[in-house]
């Protein structure tokens, strides 16, 4: 799923497997890097809606 604006090239893409973030890629969203790494490495269970709307740091 994608969070942000693809056309503006300002987004984060997430790949989910069994409710966990298996991978993430951010484009021009520099402040989310640490949270993305923690989500991928931590095996956190999340929903696509949470990834779309929540402050990512609160999900870790």
PyMOL Python script that loads the backbone (N, CA, C, O; Angstrom):
from pymol import cmd

cmd.read_pdbstr("""\
ATOM      1  N   UNK A   1       0.834  -1.152   0.000  1.00  0.00           N
ATOM      2  CA  UNK A   1       0.000   0.000   0.000  1.00  0.00           C
ATOM      3  C   UNK A   1       0.884   1.220   0.000  1.00  0.00           C
ATOM      4  O   UNK A   1       2.057   1.149   0.367  1.00  0.00           O
ATOM      5  N   UNK A   2       0.324   2.339  -0.411  1.00  0.00           N
ATOM      6  CA  UNK A   2       1.100   3.572  -0.536  1.00  0.00           C
ATOM      7  C   UNK A   2       0.502   4.646   0.352  1.00  0.00           C
ATOM      8  O   UNK A   2      -0.715   4.814   0.429  1.00  0.00           O
ATOM      9  N   UNK A   3       1.379   5.360   1.011  1.00  0.00           N
ATOM     10  CA  UNK A   3       1.007   6.498   1.861  1.00  0.00           C
ATOM     11  C   UNK A   3       1.677   7.720   1.250  1.00  0.00           C
ATOM     12  O   UNK A   3       2.896   7.744   1.080  1.00  0.00           O
ATOM     13  N   UNK A   4       0.886   8.732   0.922  1.00  0.00           N
ATOM     14  CA  UNK A   4       1.454   9.950   0.363  1.00  0.00           C
ATOM     15  C   UNK A   4       0.954  10.211  -1.044  1.00  0.00           C
ATOM     16  O   UNK A   4      -0.126   9.764  -1.429  1.00  0.00           O
ATOM     17  N   UNK A   5       1.756  10.940  -1.804  1.00  0.00           N
ATOM     18  CA  UNK A   5       1.351  11.422  -3.125  1.00  0.00           C
ATOM     19  C   UNK A   5       2.338  10.941  -4.188  1.00  0.00           C
ATOM     20  O   UNK A   5       3.434  11.485  -4.323  1.00  0.00           O
ATOM     21  N   UNK A   6       1.936   9.912  -4.942  1.00  0.00           N
ATOM     22  CA  UNK A   6       2.813   9.372  -5.984  1.00  0.00           C
ATOM     23  C   UNK A   6       3.165  10.421  -7.032  1.00  0.00           C
ATOM     24  O   UNK A   6       4.323  10.529  -7.437  1.00  0.00           O
ATOM     25  N   UNK A   7       2.183  11.188  -7.469  1.00  0.00           N
ATOM     26  CA  UNK A   7       2.411  12.183  -8.521  1.00  0.00           C
ATOM     27  C   UNK A   7       3.422  13.239  -8.089  1.00  0.00           C
ATOM     28  O   UNK A   7       4.198  13.732  -8.907  1.00  0.00           O
ATOM     29  N   UNK A   8       3.412  13.580  -6.817  1.00  0.00           N
ATOM     30  CA  UNK A   8       4.346  14.584  -6.298  1.00  0.00           C
ATOM     31  C   UNK A   8       5.689  13.965  -5.904  1.00  0.00           C
ATOM     32  O   UNK A   8       6.604  14.668  -5.476  1.00  0.00           O
ATOM     33  N   UNK A   9       5.796  12.650  -6.052  1.00  0.00           N
ATOM     34  CA  UNK A   9       7.006  11.919  -5.666  1.00  0.00           C
ATOM     35  C   UNK A   9       7.362  12.178  -4.201  1.00  0.00           C
ATOM     36  O   UNK A   9       8.507  12.464  -3.851  1.00  0.00           O
ATOM     37  N   UNK A  10       6.331  12.064  -3.363  1.00  0.00           N
ATOM     38  CA  UNK A  10       6.459  12.264  -1.920  1.00  0.00           C
ATOM     39  C   UNK A  10       5.587  11.206  -1.245  1.00  0.00           C
ATOM     40  O   UNK A  10       4.427  11.460  -0.923  1.00  0.00           O
ATOM     41  N   UNK A  11       6.160  10.014  -1.036  1.00  0.00           N
ATOM     42  CA  UNK A  11       5.347   8.898  -0.554  1.00  0.00           C
ATOM     43  C   UNK A  11       6.201   7.837   0.121  1.00  0.00           C
ATOM     44  O   UNK A  11       7.430   7.848   0.045  1.00  0.00           O
ATOM     45  N   UNK A  12       5.507   6.921   0.783  1.00  0.00           N
ATOM     46  CA  UNK A  12       6.116   5.711   1.318  1.00  0.00           C
ATOM     47  C   UNK A  12       5.299   4.530   0.820  1.00  0.00           C
ATOM     48  O   UNK A  12       4.069   4.547   0.883  1.00  0.00           O
ATOM     49  N   UNK A  13       5.974   3.516   0.330  1.00  0.00           N
ATOM     50  CA  UNK A  13       5.317   2.282  -0.110  1.00  0.00           C
ATOM     51  C   UNK A  13       5.615   1.193   0.919  1.00  0.00           C
ATOM     52  O   UNK A  13       6.743   1.063   1.395  1.00  0.00           O
ATOM     53  N   UNK A  14       4.595   0.421   1.251  1.00  0.00           N
ATOM     54  CA  UNK A  14       4.729  -0.665   2.218  1.00  0.00           C
ATOM     55  C   UNK A  14       4.333  -1.977   1.562  1.00  0.00           C
ATOM     56  O   UNK A  14       3.396  -2.022   0.766  1.00  0.00           O
ATOM     57  N   UNK A  15       5.037  -3.025   1.893  1.00  0.00           N
ATOM     58  CA  UNK A  15       4.678  -4.373   1.495  1.00  0.00           C
ATOM     59  C   UNK A  15       4.359  -5.132   2.775  1.00  0.00           C
ATOM     60  O   UNK A  15       5.204  -5.254   3.663  1.00  0.00           O
ATOM     61  N   UNK A  16       3.134  -5.640   2.863  1.00  0.00           N
ATOM     62  CA  UNK A  16       2.691  -6.357   4.056  1.00  0.00           C
ATOM     63  C   UNK A  16       2.643  -7.855   3.800  1.00  0.00           C
ATOM     64  O   UNK A  16       2.276  -8.305   2.714  1.00  0.00           O
ATOM     65  N   UNK A  17       3.022  -8.618   4.823  1.00  0.00           N
ATOM     66  CA  UNK A  17       2.906 -10.079   4.772  1.00  0.00           C
ATOM     67  C   UNK A  17       2.318 -10.526   6.106  1.00  0.00           C
ATOM     68  O   UNK A  17       2.924 -10.325   7.158  1.00  0.00           O
ATOM     69  N   UNK A  18       1.153 -11.125   6.056  1.00  0.00           N
ATOM     70  CA  UNK A  18       0.477 -11.603   7.271  1.00  0.00           C
ATOM     71  C   UNK A  18       0.325 -10.492   8.309  1.00  0.00           C
ATOM     72  O   UNK A  18       0.498 -10.730   9.504  1.00  0.00           O
ATOM     73  N   UNK A  19       0.003  -9.284   7.854  1.00  0.00           N
ATOM     74  CA  UNK A  19      -0.240  -8.169   8.758  1.00  0.00           C
ATOM     75  C   UNK A  19       1.001  -7.482   9.292  1.00  0.00           C
ATOM     76  O   UNK A  19       0.903  -6.575  10.118  1.00  0.00           O
ATOM     77  N   UNK A  20       2.168  -7.905   8.828  1.00  0.00           N
ATOM     78  CA  UNK A  20       3.419  -7.287   9.266  1.00  0.00           C
ATOM     79  C   UNK A  20       4.085  -6.589   8.087  1.00  0.00           C
ATOM     80  O   UNK A  20       3.930  -6.998   6.937  1.00  0.00           O
ATOM     81  N   UNK A  21       4.825  -5.533   8.389  1.00  0.00           N
ATOM     82  CA  UNK A  21       5.536  -4.799   7.347  1.00  0.00           C
ATOM     83  C   UNK A  21       6.761  -5.620   6.950  1.00  0.00           C
ATOM     84  O   UNK A  21       7.707  -5.750   7.727  1.00  0.00           O
ATOM     85  N   UNK A  22       6.736  -6.171   5.743  1.00  0.00           N
ATOM     86  CA  UNK A  22       7.849  -6.974   5.245  1.00  0.00           C
ATOM     87  C   UNK A  22       8.921  -6.095   4.617  1.00  0.00           C
ATOM     88  O   UNK A  22      10.106  -6.427   4.648  1.00  0.00           O
ATOM     89  N   UNK A  23       8.493  -4.961   4.041  1.00  0.00           N
ATOM     90  CA  UNK A  23       9.431  -4.031   3.408  1.00  0.00           C
ATOM     91  C   UNK A  23       8.766  -2.665   3.304  1.00  0.00           C
ATOM     92  O   UNK A  23       7.541  -2.543   3.322  1.00  0.00           O
ATOM     93  N   UNK A  24       9.607  -1.647   3.196  1.00  0.00           N
ATOM     94  CA  UNK A  24       9.100  -0.282   3.032  1.00  0.00           C
ATOM     95  C   UNK A  24      10.115   0.514   2.223  1.00  0.00           C
ATOM     96  O   UNK A  24      11.319   0.271   2.300  1.00  0.00           O
ATOM     97  N   UNK A  25       9.615   1.456   1.458  1.00  0.00           N
ATOM     98  CA  UNK A  25      10.478   2.323   0.656  1.00  0.00           C
ATOM     99  C   UNK A  25       9.928   3.740   0.752  1.00  0.00           C
ATOM    100  O   UNK A  25       8.759   3.977   0.448  1.00  0.00           O
ATOM    101  N   UNK A  26      10.766   4.679   1.175  1.00  0.00           N
ATOM    102  CA  UNK A  26      10.291   6.058   1.257  1.00  0.00           C
ATOM    103  C   UNK A  26      10.937   6.907   0.168  1.00  0.00           C
ATOM    104  O   UNK A  26      12.110   6.736  -0.164  1.00  0.00           O
ATOM    105  N   UNK A  27      10.152   7.816  -0.373  1.00  0.00           N
ATOM    106  CA  UNK A  27      10.606   8.739  -1.411  1.00  0.00           C
ATOM    107  C   UNK A  27      10.302  10.151  -0.923  1.00  0.00           C
ATOM    108  O   UNK A  27       9.141  10.543  -0.803  1.00  0.00           O
ATOM    109  N   UNK A  28      11.351  10.902  -0.647  1.00  0.00           N
ATOM    110  CA  UNK A  28      11.248  12.296  -0.208  1.00  0.00           C
ATOM    111  C   UNK A  28      10.463  12.470   1.083  1.00  0.00           C
ATOM    112  O   UNK A  28       9.826  13.504   1.284  1.00  0.00           O
ATOM    113  N   UNK A  29      10.501  11.478   1.954  1.00  0.00           N
ATOM    114  CA  UNK A  29       9.893  11.589   3.285  1.00  0.00           C
ATOM    115  C   UNK A  29      10.976  11.235   4.300  1.00  0.00           C
ATOM    116  O   UNK A  29      10.957  10.159   4.897  1.00  0.00           O
ATOM    117  N   UNK A  30      11.887  12.126   4.480  1.00  0.00           N
ATOM    118  CA  UNK A  30      13.120  11.863   5.223  1.00  0.00           C
ATOM    119  C   UNK A  30      12.901  11.623   6.712  1.00  0.00           C
ATOM    120  O   UNK A  30      13.692  10.916   7.335  1.00  0.00           O
ATOM    121  N   UNK A  31      11.874  12.179   7.288  1.00  0.00           N
ATOM    122  CA  UNK A  31      11.669  12.059   8.731  1.00  0.00           C
ATOM    123  C   UNK A  31      11.176  10.681   9.164  1.00  0.00           C
ATOM    124  O   UNK A  31      11.184  10.385  10.358  1.00  0.00           O
ATOM    125  N   UNK A  32      10.754   9.843   8.245  1.00  0.00           N
ATOM    126  CA  UNK A  32      10.168   8.545   8.589  1.00  0.00           C
ATOM    127  C   UNK A  32      11.165   7.392   8.595  1.00  0.00           C
ATOM    128  O   UNK A  32      10.782   6.266   8.915  1.00  0.00           O
ATOM    129  N   UNK A  33      12.407   7.628   8.259  1.00  0.00           N
ATOM    130  CA  UNK A  33      13.381   6.550   8.092  1.00  0.00           C
ATOM    131  C   UNK A  33      13.543   5.639   9.296  1.00  0.00           C
ATOM    132  O   UNK A  33      13.516   4.417   9.151  1.00  0.00           O
ATOM    133  N   UNK A  34      13.709   6.211  10.478  1.00  0.00           N
ATOM    134  CA  UNK A  34      13.906   5.390  11.681  1.00  0.00           C
ATOM    135  C   UNK A  34      12.672   4.547  11.993  1.00  0.00           C
ATOM    136  O   UNK A  34      12.789   3.372  12.342  1.00  0.00           O
ATOM    137  N   UNK A  35      11.497   5.147  11.865  1.00  0.00           N
ATOM    138  CA  UNK A  35      10.260   4.405  12.131  1.00  0.00           C
ATOM    139  C   UNK A  35      10.073   3.283  11.117  1.00  0.00           C
ATOM    140  O   UNK A  35       9.632   2.193  11.480  1.00  0.00           O
ATOM    141  N   UNK A  36      10.400   3.533   9.859  1.00  0.00           N
ATOM    142  CA  UNK A  36      10.267   2.490   8.837  1.00  0.00           C
ATOM    143  C   UNK A  36      11.170   1.310   9.145  1.00  0.00           C
ATOM    144  O   UNK A  36      10.744   0.158   9.062  1.00  0.00           O
ATOM    145  N   UNK A  37      12.413   1.590   9.501  1.00  0.00           N
ATOM    146  CA  UNK A  37      13.349   0.518   9.836  1.00  0.00           C
ATOM    147  C   UNK A  37      12.829  -0.292  11.026  1.00  0.00           C
ATOM    148  O   UNK A  37      12.892  -1.521  11.021  1.00  0.00           O
ATOM    149  N   UNK A  38      12.319   0.400  12.039  1.00  0.00           N
ATOM    150  CA  UNK A  38      11.797  -0.284  13.222  1.00  0.00           C
ATOM    151  C   UNK A  38      10.574  -1.130  12.883  1.00  0.00           C
ATOM    152  O   UNK A  38      10.419  -2.228  13.417  1.00  0.00           O
ATOM    153  N   UNK A  39       9.708  -0.638  12.008  1.00  0.00           N
ATOM    154  CA  UNK A  39       8.526  -1.409  11.607  1.00  0.00           C
ATOM    155  C   UNK A  39       8.924  -2.680  10.862  1.00  0.00           C
ATOM    156  O   UNK A  39       8.362  -3.746  11.111  1.00  0.00           O
ATOM    157  N   UNK A  40       9.879  -2.575   9.961  1.00  0.00           N
ATOM    158  CA  UNK A  40      10.316  -3.740   9.182  1.00  0.00           C
ATOM    159  C   UNK A  40      11.062  -4.728  10.080  1.00  0.00           C
ATOM    160  O   UNK A  40      10.802  -5.931  10.033  1.00  0.00           O
ATOM    161  N   UNK A  41      11.980  -4.227  10.889  1.00  0.00           N
ATOM    162  CA  UNK A  41      12.805  -5.107  11.722  1.00  0.00           C
ATOM    163  C   UNK A  41      12.054  -5.678  12.922  1.00  0.00           C
ATOM    164  O   UNK A  41      12.399  -6.750  13.417  1.00  0.00           O
ATOM    165  N   UNK A  42      11.026  -4.964  13.391  1.00  0.00           N
ATOM    166  CA  UNK A  42      10.368  -5.336  14.637  1.00  0.00           C
ATOM    167  C   UNK A  42       9.246  -6.337  14.529  1.00  0.00           C
ATOM    168  O   UNK A  42       8.766  -6.822  15.554  1.00  0.00           O
ATOM    169  N   UNK A  43       8.809  -6.667  13.329  1.00  0.00           N
ATOM    170  CA  UNK A  43       7.715  -7.622  13.187  1.00  0.00           C
ATOM    171  C   UNK A  43       6.407  -7.124  13.772  1.00  0.00           C
ATOM    172  O   UNK A  43       5.603  -7.912  14.269  1.00  0.00           O
ATOM    173  N   UNK A  44       6.193  -5.814  13.715  1.00  0.00           N
ATOM    174  CA  UNK A  44       4.993  -5.195  14.270  1.00  0.00           C
ATOM    175  C   UNK A  44       3.789  -5.535  13.396  1.00  0.00           C
ATOM    176  O   UNK A  44       3.863  -5.437  12.171  1.00  0.00           O
ATOM    177  N   UNK A  45       2.684  -5.931  14.016  1.00  0.00           N
ATOM    178  CA  UNK A  45       1.452  -6.201  13.283  1.00  0.00           C
ATOM    179  C   UNK A  45       0.661  -4.904  13.152  1.00  0.00           C
ATOM    180  O   UNK A  45       0.362  -4.244  14.147  1.00  0.00           O
ATOM    181  N   UNK A  46       0.328  -4.548  11.918  1.00  0.00           N
ATOM    182  CA  UNK A  46      -0.395  -3.304  11.632  1.00  0.00           C
ATOM    183  C   UNK A  46      -1.416  -3.556  10.532  1.00  0.00           C
ATOM    184  O   UNK A  46      -1.367  -4.569   9.835  1.00  0.00           O
ATOM    185  N   UNK A  47      -2.336  -2.619  10.394  1.00  0.00           N
ATOM    186  CA  UNK A  47      -3.278  -2.667   9.279  1.00  0.00           C
ATOM    187  C   UNK A  47      -2.857  -1.641   8.235  1.00  0.00           C
ATOM    188  O   UNK A  47      -2.106  -0.712   8.532  1.00  0.00           O
ATOM    189  N   UNK A  48      -3.341  -1.814   7.028  1.00  0.00           N
ATOM    190  CA  UNK A  48      -3.056  -0.843   5.973  1.00  0.00           C
ATOM    191  C   UNK A  48      -3.600   0.527   6.358  1.00  0.00           C
ATOM    192  O   UNK A  48      -2.982   1.546   6.052  1.00  0.00           O
ATOM    193  N   UNK A  49      -4.748   0.560   7.023  1.00  0.00           N
ATOM    194  CA  UNK A  49      -5.324   1.839   7.446  1.00  0.00           C
ATOM    195  C   UNK A  49      -4.418   2.541   8.455  1.00  0.00           C
ATOM    196  O   UNK A  49      -4.250   3.758   8.386  1.00  0.00           O
ATOM    197  N   UNK A  50      -3.837   1.801   9.381  1.00  0.00           N
ATOM    198  CA  UNK A  50      -2.898   2.407  10.334  1.00  0.00           C
ATOM    199  C   UNK A  50      -1.700   3.000   9.604  1.00  0.00           C
ATOM    200  O   UNK A  50      -1.274   4.112   9.916  1.00  0.00           O
ATOM    201  N   UNK A  51      -1.162   2.280   8.651  1.00  0.00           N
ATOM    202  CA  UNK A  51      -0.007   2.784   7.906  1.00  0.00           C
ATOM    203  C   UNK A  51      -0.364   4.020   7.097  1.00  0.00           C
ATOM    204  O   UNK A  51       0.460   4.916   6.919  1.00  0.00           O
ATOM    205  N   UNK A  52      -1.579   4.062   6.618  1.00  0.00           N
ATOM    206  CA  UNK A  52      -2.035   5.178   5.794  1.00  0.00           C
ATOM    207  C   UNK A  52      -2.228   6.453   6.610  1.00  0.00           C
ATOM    208  O   UNK A  52      -1.978   7.549   6.109  1.00  0.00           O
ATOM    209  N   UNK A  53      -2.676   6.321   7.877  1.00  0.00           N
ATOM    210  CA  UNK A  53      -3.123   7.505   8.618  1.00  0.00           C
ATOM    211  C   UNK A  53      -2.341   7.836   9.885  1.00  0.00           C
ATOM    212  O   UNK A  53      -2.317   8.998  10.290  1.00  0.00           O
ATOM    213  N   UNK A  54      -1.714   6.877  10.512  1.00  0.00           N
ATOM    214  CA  UNK A  54      -1.087   7.109  11.817  1.00  0.00           C
ATOM    215  C   UNK A  54       0.303   7.715  11.689  1.00  0.00           C
ATOM    216  O   UNK A  54       0.959   7.599  10.654  1.00  0.00           O
ATOM    217  N   UNK A  55       0.738   8.365  12.765  1.00  0.00           N
ATOM    218  CA  UNK A  55       2.137   8.769  12.889  1.00  0.00           C
ATOM    219  C   UNK A  55       2.924   7.465  13.000  1.00  0.00           C
ATOM    220  O   UNK A  55       2.711   6.702  13.942  1.00  0.00           O
ATOM    221  N   UNK A  56       3.813   7.198  12.071  1.00  0.00           N
ATOM    222  CA  UNK A  56       4.499   5.904  12.015  1.00  0.00           C
ATOM    223  C   UNK A  56       5.263   5.597  13.293  1.00  0.00           C
ATOM    224  O   UNK A  56       5.345   4.435  13.691  1.00  0.00           O
ATOM    225  N   UNK A  57       5.817   6.598  13.937  1.00  0.00           N
ATOM    226  CA  UNK A  57       6.580   6.377  15.167  1.00  0.00           C
ATOM    227  C   UNK A  57       5.705   5.791  16.274  1.00  0.00           C
ATOM    228  O   UNK A  57       6.215   5.096  17.153  1.00  0.00           O
ATOM    229  N   UNK A  58       4.407   6.057  16.249  1.00  0.00           N
ATOM    230  CA  UNK A  58       3.518   5.526  17.286  1.00  0.00           C
ATOM    231  C   UNK A  58       3.199   4.049  17.069  1.00  0.00           C
ATOM    232  O   UNK A  58       2.672   3.396  17.970  1.00  0.00           O
ATOM    233  N   UNK A  59       3.505   3.523  15.907  1.00  0.00           N
ATOM    234  CA  UNK A  59       3.208   2.120  15.600  1.00  0.00           C
ATOM    235  C   UNK A  59       4.322   1.178  16.034  1.00  0.00           C
ATOM    236  O   UNK A  59       4.129  -0.037  16.083  1.00  0.00           O
ATOM    237  N   UNK A  60       5.465   1.726  16.344  1.00  0.00           N
ATOM    238  CA  UNK A  60       6.637   0.913  16.680  1.00  0.00           C
ATOM    239  C   UNK A  60       6.574   0.479  18.123  1.00  0.00           C
ATOM    240  O   UNK A  60       7.473  -0.215  18.598  1.00  0.00           O
TER     241      UNK A  60
END
""", "prot")
cmd.dss("prot")
cmd.show_as("cartoon", "prot")
cmd.util.cbc("prot")
cmd.orient("prot")
